[in-house]
Amino acid sequence: MMKSILKITAISAILSLTLTSLSAEDFSKLDVKKECDVKANGVEKLLETAEKYNKLAIENKVEFMRLGMKTSQYIDASKEALKNGAKEIAIVDNKAKPTGEMVSLEFAAWRSCSFAISALTQMEDSKKNWKLASPSDGYKY
């Protein structure tokens, strides 16, 4: 009994580590167009992908915010729209106040997926390329 509990604990620990310990190579190899293709993958799969990568983006403090909405807000609104059968979601600011814009569910799912992945890929790119934008390197702007 004790051995089976230890095995289950070890397996769950390994699985959780593999989800959260994606290396920089894994992020740089991600293709946003392929991963976030609504027609090929469907809205539900995009939201799963967005949740997976946005969790890592939040842990690294690089979550995207566009049009006043964080990626996690896009994910939550899209899930709610799926649950309720709505075809559109409202764009809201960081205080949940609607801005008056409505976007399709597919667009919101694509946006949440691409933002989650882009946050991580840009984080890794910035570690390699940040000096290229430094005025002290002699670049003209």
Buried (B, 14 or more C-beta within 10 A) or exposed (E): EEEEEEEEEEEEEEEEEEEEEBEBEEBEEBEBEEBBBBEEBEBEBBBBBBBBBBBBBBEEEBBBBEEBBBBBBBBBBBBEBBEEEBEBBBBBEEEEEEEEEBBBBBBBBBBBBBBBBBBBBBBBBEEEEEEEEEEEEEEEE
